Amino acid sequence: MLPKADLFPDPNLPIIETLNDHADSDTPRDYSLLVDGPWGTGKTYLIKKFIDGRGAKEEDRPLYISLYGIKDVEELDSEILTSLYPRLNGKGARLASFVGRTLLKNVRIDLDDFKKGLTAGGGGIEIGGLKLIETSPKGRIIIFDDLERCAIPPGVLLGHIHQLIDDGKNRVILVANETEIAQDDSAALSEYKKAKEKTVGFSLTVQSDFNGAFSAFVSEMSDPTYRLFLDDAKLRIAELPVHTSEINLRVLKRAITAFEILFSSIDKNLKKKEYWLGIRDIFLHVYMAFILTREDHVSIEVLNKEALQEERRYTYFSSRRREPTIATPLSDAMRQVCERYTFDFLKASAISFPVLHDLVCHNHVNAEALNADLSKHSSFKPPISWPAWRKLYTYWDLAPDEFVSALDSFKEDFSKRVYVSIDDILHSFSVYLQMRERMQEGFPLDGEMSQFTSYVDDVIRSNPELLNCSIDSSCNNENCSSSMLGYQSEGRGQFSTEFAHAKEMLFSKIRNGKVSRIAKNSEDFFDKTKNNPDLFDELLVSNASRKAPYARIPILAEIDYKLFSRHLVDLHPLIRKRFLATLFNRHDLTRNSNDEKMQKEKVWLYSVRTEMIDLFEKESIQILKDSYIQAVKYWIDPCLPQIE
């Protein structure tokens, strides 16, 4: 079920209260506070929230200094001065070069030390019209962010900062991802720990505040319609990080910012509110791509190859993830990622890989390609045309009256066998399982398989065109459109067993129905193809550009092998060779098949071989007899390795 809004209280309110208590206390504090947390948890966002709550008066507002990239203490002194006196601008560096190591000791500067451009005034220092009475802050709140990204050795850095809190008047707050400090330098880490013991009084660990950060990120977006969309999609967007127990707010912000580009590129007719469910699913897809590429360092190409296409292309039809036959470091990493993120985000997406790649890697969207993708996807067809199962598929987005209406329609449609395509049949069963889990009325807890079996039998009986679909031996429907939704419960494993049984039963009945129908029409098949080797190949053998209707159907086994053999013997040798080549290609593609029906065709092929050799033995010209028999063995024997 979806997380509720009350699952998102600000977990860092106690930290802000502690920071305010530290800042407002009249008791001298000769120590600093350390705000600690992993990258992306929102430490800087929390500090900004703390600063904004301190009031508008300049003297009450904390000084904020980022240590990112600062190389030495002189540069740090310059940053402190510039923060104290913003009007110095670039002159802070010049001033700090004179102050040097005396800066933090509140020593008045000898005016004789100043060069041209610095003038005395009123017993202090005047630079550019600004009068400086002292060069060290007193009674100020000073925040040092990005401690782990400072180039100054951490022990030296803390020792230098300690001078600011030596007399207990200033309030210093340090912000860091402490696990990254001196990670590869044991000596520096040891010095840091010694300095920390003297300088840091308490460490406060930040937790990701999804609710507050999300609202702040949304407020920064320029498109008002996009802001409304994000607010509407908030709970579903939150489901991913909450489900994985990890929220990297930096990644979330980048995904939100990048997606505004995609949102603005959507055709206005496809951006209407009734299509926001589809746009939200695209956002989840993009957000997950940002998490995997930014946080887990999986390349977008590997994500596309291993997750989106090969391993998850048929998510709806697979009861378990298919494992690669050869383990590689990349596939191992991808499996670990998929185990970490159990949310079923890799269902068939409304956007193609090139569009996703451009957005995630280049912050760019080809509007024409994007809208072409959306126009083909079922989520961007008018909701009024959606079947009842599709509305219940995301039942949590429905208002109570809409839910009741969709539920009543679904019950009626199910009883009247309205859903007759493979997609609709399987989707309706997944919804049936979901509804059965949440309510008993109209969805008995026992006998769901008998209900489904009866449904399938009725549909095949009244809609024989269902047997026209192409089903391969692994039970994957290769005619499914790219708009097919992923099976909503499989990722959680809640109904995987029931669904796997239902899926296998459906495809088994379709295959059996095909065989039964083909057996009745095998003579017609033979008549149509006996003088047309091209059609014979087209109907029996798939290639990269087409799917043969009978690729996995043993129609040949239903043809009289003697009739077929005599016909081939009477053909011109070149035409005969083309028929034999088709037989070779067909059985070469199915040589590893364990399907009993295809094994039946292999037996048939052996009979054809034997019959043709017997007929060619009657050829009076020895050289032709040997040539014809050799051709038969050349094409058929490799398909039948059991022949001695």
N, C-alpha and C positions, 0 to 999 in steps of 0.2 A: 504493500500500500504506500501511497505517497506520504512524505513527511508533512506535518502541519506547521503552521506559522509559529506556534508556541514552542517548536523544537529549536528555534533560532534565537534564544535570548543572547545578549552580548555576554560572552564568557569572560570578558576582560574588565568588566565594571569594577571588580575588587582591585585590579591593578591601577586603574585611573584614580580610585579613591586613595590608594596608598601613595601615588605620586602627588596628589593634592595635599595630603597630610604632610608629606615630606617637605613640600614647597611652602606650606603655610605655617609650619611650626616655628615658634619663637625660640625654641631650645637650640643651641648650637649643634650642628650636625657635621662632624668631621669625617663623614663617609659619604659615598655616592650610592645610588641605586643602579642595578644592572637589569635592564629589560632584555630578556633573552628569548630566542625562538628560532626555528629553522627559517630559511629563506622562503618567502612567499606566504608566511602566516599572517602578515599584516602589522608588523611592528611599527613601520613608519606611519601607516594609517592610524594606529592607536596613538602615537605621539602627536600626530596632527590634531586628532580629536582632543587630546589633553591640552595642547596649545590653544586651540580655538575656545576652550572652556575657561581660559584664564582671564578673559576680559579684553577690552579694547585699548586700555592705557598702555603706552609703550613700556613704561617702567615695570608693569606687571607681566608683560609677555615674556616668555622664556626666550633665551638666545638659542638658536638652532644652528648647529655646525656639523656638516657632513665631513667625515674623515676620509671619504673615498678618494684614494690617490694621493693624499698628502704625504710628502716625502721626508720632511724633517721638522724639528720643533720650531724653527724659524718660520716656516710656512704655516704651521699651526698657530703661532703667535699672530701672524698676519690675519688669519681667518677669524681669530677671537676679536681682534681690534675692529675689523670690518663689520663683524656682527654687533659689537658695542656701538659703533658709530657708522651707520650705513652711508652717511654723506661722504665718508672718506673714499668710497669706491675703490679704485685701484691704488690709492695712496697708502692703503693699509700695509701693503708689502714694503713700501719705502720706509714707512715709520717703524715697522717691526725690525727692519735691518739695523736701525739705530738702537732700538730698545733691547734687542737680543734676549739674553737669559734673565735680564732684570725685569722683564715685562710683568710677570706674574707676582712680583714681590712688592707692588705698590710703591715703587721708588719714583719720585718725581724726576723728570728728564731734564738734564742740563741743557738749557737753550742754546749754548754755544755749539752743541753737537749738531744742530740742524743746519742744513745747507740752504741754498737759495730756494725760495718758495715756502719756507716754514718761518713764521713770524711769532714773536712773543705777544702775550696779551693777558693782562690781569693776573699775573702770577702763575698762570698755567701755560698751556700750549694752544696756539690757534693755527688751524690748517684749513685753508679755503673758507674762512669765516666761521668755522666751528671751533668752539672753545673746549679743550679737554682739560679737566681738572686733575684727572688721574689716569693711569694707564692700565689699571687692573680692575675688573668688575668686583663690586662688593654688594652683597645682598641680592644677587641675581640668580635666576634659575637658568642653568646652562645645560643644554642637551648635546651630547656627542653621539652622532649616529654612524653606522657602518664601521664599527670598531675593527671588525675582522678584515676590512678592506683597506686599512691604513698601512702605508709602507714603513712607518716608524716601528721598530721592534716593540711588541706589545708591552713588555716590561718597562721600557723607557717611556712609552706613551703614558702609561698609568702613573709613573713617577712624576712626569711633567704636569699631568692634570691634577695630581694630588695637591699641588701648591694652591689650587683654587679653593680647596676645602680645608686647608690647614687650620684656619682660624674659626671654622664652623659657620661662617656667615653665608657663603654661597650654597646653593643647592644644585648638585651635579647629578645628571641622569645619563647613564651610558646605555647605548642600544647596540646589540650585537647578536650574531649567530655564533655562540661561543664554541660550538663544535668545530668551527672553521678557523679558529684562532691558532696560529702556529702549528697547523696540523702536521706538517712534515719536518718540524724543527724541534726536537725534544728539549734542547737547551733553552731556546726562546720560550717554549711552553712552560718550562720550569720557572724562568724568571717572571713570566706573566702571572703564574699562580702566587708567587711570593708578593708581587706588587698588588695583586687583587686582594690578598688577605688584608693589606693595609688600607686600600682605597675603597673597596666595595663592601658595603655593610650588608645588603640583602640582594638576592637575585629573584626576579619576578619573571615567570615563564608565560609567554603569550600563547593564546590559543586562537585559531582562525575564527573570526567573527563574520560568518557568511552574510548574515542579515544586514549588518551595518555597512560592510564593505560593498555589498551588492547595491544597496541604495545609493551609496556615494558614487559608485561607478556609473550607475544609470543617470544620475543627476548631471554628470559631465558630458553626456551625449548630446549632440546638437539637434538631432532630428526628434521633434516631439512625438511623432508617430512611433518611432523606434523606441522611445522611452516607454510609451504605453504598452508596446509589444513585450518589452522586457519585464515590466511589472506583471503583465498577464501571465507570462511564462515562468515566473520566478520559482514557484514550487517545483516544477518539473526540472528546471535547470539545477536546482539545489539537490535533486535526487541523486545525481551522479556523484558529487563529492561526498554527500552524506552517506551514500551507499558504500563508498570505498573508505570512509572514515578519514579522508585526507582532503584538505582544501588548500590549494595553493592559490592565494588571492592574486598574486602577480600574474599567473597564467590566466586566471579568470578575467582579469581586467584586459589583458591583451586579446583574449578571445572576444570579449564584448566590444572592444574598440574596433577590431578587424571586421567583425560581423556587421557593423554599421555600414561598411562599404558594400557588402553583399546585399544588405537590406535595401539600401538606396538604389541598387541596380535592378531590383525586382520590378517587373512591369506593374503599373498601378492597378491593373485589373486582376493581378495575381497577389496583390498585397492587401486585399480586403480582409476584414477581420475574420470572415468565415474560413480563410485559408491559414490563419495563424497557427493552427495545430501542425500543419505541414511545415511551416517555416520554423516552428519550434523544434521539430525533429531534426531539421537541417542544422540548427544552432547546436543541438546536443552532439551531432556528428562532428561539427567543426570544433566545438569545445574539447571533445575527446581527442581529436587530432592534435590540438594544441597541447593537451596534457602529455600525450605520448611523445610528441616531438620535442617539447621544451623541458619537461620534467623527467621523463624516462629515457630520453635521448634515442628514441626509435626513429629512424629516417622515414620520411613520408613515403618513399618508394617501398620500403619493407612493410610498412603499415598497409599499403594498397595491395601488395603482392601476397603477403602471408595472411592478413586478417580480412580485408575487405573482399578479395576475390576468391582465393583458393580455399581458405579455411572456413569462410563464413558466407560464401556465395549462396549456399542453400541452407542457411540457418533454419529456415522455416521447416525444412524437410529432414533435418538431421537431429537425431535424439542425443547425439554426443559429438563433440568436436573431433574432426578427423586429424590424426597425428601424421606429420610428415614421415615418409618412409626412411629418410636419412636425416639424422639429427645434426644440425649445424649450430655454431654459436648464435647466429642470428635467430634461427627458429626457436632455440632454447630460450633466448631472451624474450621472444614474442610470446611464447607459451607462459612464461612467468608473468608477463604483463596481462595476458588474458585471465590468468588465475587471480591476479590482484584486482582487476576491474571486472567483476562479474555482471555488471549492468549490461544488458543486451543492446549496446549502442551500435553494433555493426550490422544492423539489418539493412536491407537494400535501401540506399539513399536516393533522395530526389535529385541530387547533384552528382555529376560525373567526376571521375578522378581529376581530370585536367582543371576543372573549376575549383575543386578542393585544394589542389596543389598550388594554384596561383594565389589563392587567398592565404593559405597557411604559410607559404614560403616567400611570396612576393608582395603580399598586402594589396593584391590587385584582383579585379573580377572582370571577366569578359561578359558583359551584360547580355549579348546576343546568345552566347553559348548557355549561360545560366538560365535564361528564360525559355530556351529551347528544351532544356532538361525538365524544367518545372511543368511545361505544357504537356509533357508526356506522362506525368506522374499522377497516380490516382488521388493523392492528397490535394491536388489543385483542380479537381473537378468539383462542380457545385455540390455542396453537402447534401442538398435535397436528393441527389441521385445516389447517395451512399446506401448500400443495403443496411439492414438493421444490425447485422453482426459487426459492420465497420463502425457504427456509432458506439456500440457496446465495447468495442476493442479498447477505447479510451474512455470508459464509462465515468471515470473520476472527473472528467472535464465537462460532464453534462449537468445541467440544472436538474433538480429533483423531478420536475414534471417531464423534462426531456428524457430522463433515465427511465421513468415508468413507461412512457410511450414507446421508447426503443425496445424495452424489455418485452412488452406485450407484442410488438411487431415481430420480434425475434422468435418468440414462442410459436406464434402463428405461422411464420415462414418455415420454421423447423418442422412443424407438424404437417404442413402442406408440401414439403420437399421443394421449396423455392430455389434453394442454392444447388446448382447443377454443374458448375465448373469445379475442377480440382481445387483451385485456389479457394473458392467460396466454401466448398465442402469442408476442407481442412481448417480454414479459419473459423467457420461456424462451430466446429467441434472444439477448437481451443477456447472459444467464448463460452460454449456449453460447460466445459470443465471449470472455467472461472466462475460462472454463475452458480454452478452446483456447489462450489466451495463456499459461497457466500449466502446462499439461500436454498432451501429445500423445495419450496413450492414450485411445482412445474419442472423441477430438475432432480429426479430421484437420486439418492446417494448410491444406490445399487443398480446394476444393470445398464451402466452407460454404454458398454461395448455392444450389448444387444440392441440398444437404441441406435447406435451408429451403424451397426451392420444392417439393420432393417432399413435405415435411411439410404445407405449405399445401394442395396438391392433394389429399392423402389426407384431410385434415380436412374440406374442402369437400365432397368426395365422400361421406364417411360422416356428416357433420353439416350437412345443407343449411340448418339453422336459423341458421347463421352468416351467411347471406345476408339475414337479417331485420334486421341492425344497420344503423344510419343512418350513412353516410359522406358528408361534404361534399366539395366539389371541391378543397379544400386539404389533403385527407388527414387531417383531424382527426376523431377519433372523439368526437362530441359526446355520446354516451351513456355516456362513462366516468364512473365514480363519483369522488367527491371523495377516496376513499381510495386512488386509484391512486398507485403509487410513481413517482418520477422515474427516468428511464433513467440507470443509475448510471455509464455510461461517457461519455455525451454531453458532460458538463461538462468532462471532460479532453480531449475530442476524439480519444480513442484509437481508437474504432471508429465514428466518425460516418459515414464513407463507406459502410461495409458495412451499417450499420443503416439509413441513409437508403434504400439500394437495397432492402433487405428490406422496409421499411415500404411503399414505393411499390409493390413487387410484390404484397404482401398486399392492399392496398386496390384495386389494379387488378384483381386476380382477383375480389375481392368485387363490385366494380362490374360487371365483365363477367358474373359469375354472375347478378347481379340483372337485368341487361338481358336476358340469355338467358331467364331464367325469366319475366320480365314479358312478353316477346314472345309466349311461349306462352299467356299468360293475359290478353292485351289485350282480348279479347272479353268475358271475365268482368268485367274492370274497367269496360268500357263499359256492360254490362248493369246493374251495381250503381249506377252514378253517373248514368246518362242522365236519370233523373227525380228526382235528388236533388242539387240544386246545393250544398247544405251539405256533403254528403259529398265531392262533387267538389272543393270548395275545401279541405276538411280534409286530403285525401290529397295534394294537389298543392302547397299553399302553406303555408310555415311562418310562424308569428308569434311574438310575445314569449312566449306561454304554452305553445306546443306546437311539436313538430317534425314536419313532414309526412313520412310514409314515402317519398314519391316526389318530394321537393323537388328533388333533383338527378338523378333518374332519368327519361330521356326516354320515358316510357311512352306519351305521346300520339302519338309518331311511329310507334308500332306499331298504332295504330287506323286503320282505313280512313277517309281524310279525307272521301270522298264520303258515306259512311254517317253520319259525325259531322256534316257540314255540313247534310245533309238533315234530320237530327234537330233541329238548332238552328233551322232555318228553320220547322219545324212547331210550335215551342214558343210559348207566350204571350210577347209582347214583353218583359214585365217579368222573366220567368224566363230568357229568352234573354239579357237584359242582365246577369244575375247570372253566367251561364256565361262571357260575354265578359269581364266584370270579373275573374274568376278567371284567365282566360288572360292578361289584361294584367298582373295582379299577379305571376303566376308568371314571366313573361318579363321583366318589369321588374327582378325580383330577380336574373335570370341574364343580363342584357343584356351584362355585361362578362366573361362566362364564355368562356374559350378552349377549353372542353371540346368536342371534336368531336361527341360524342353529343348535347349540348344544341344545337349548331348544326344537327344533323339535325332536331331538333324545330322549329327556326325555319323550316326549309324546309317542314316539314309545315304550320306555321301559315300560311305564305304560300299554300299550296294550299287550305287551309280558307277563307281570305279570298276568294280568286278564285272558288271554288265557290259560296260563299254569295252573292256579288254577282251571279253569273250566275243563280242561282235567283231572287233578288229582282227581277231585271230582268223576270221574267215576271209580276210583280204588276201587276194591271190598274189599281189606284187609284194615280195618280201620287204623291199626297202621302204615302201609306203607303210606296210604293217608295222615295222619296227618304229618308224617315225611317229605314227599315230599313237601307238601304245606308250612310247617314251613321253610324248606330250601329256597324256593322261596322268602318268606317274609323276611327271615333273610338277604339275600343278596341284594334284590332289594328295599325294603321299605326305608332303610336309604338314598337311592339316590333320593327318591321322597317324601320329607317331606310334600308336600301338600296333600298327601293321608290321608283321615280321618280314 
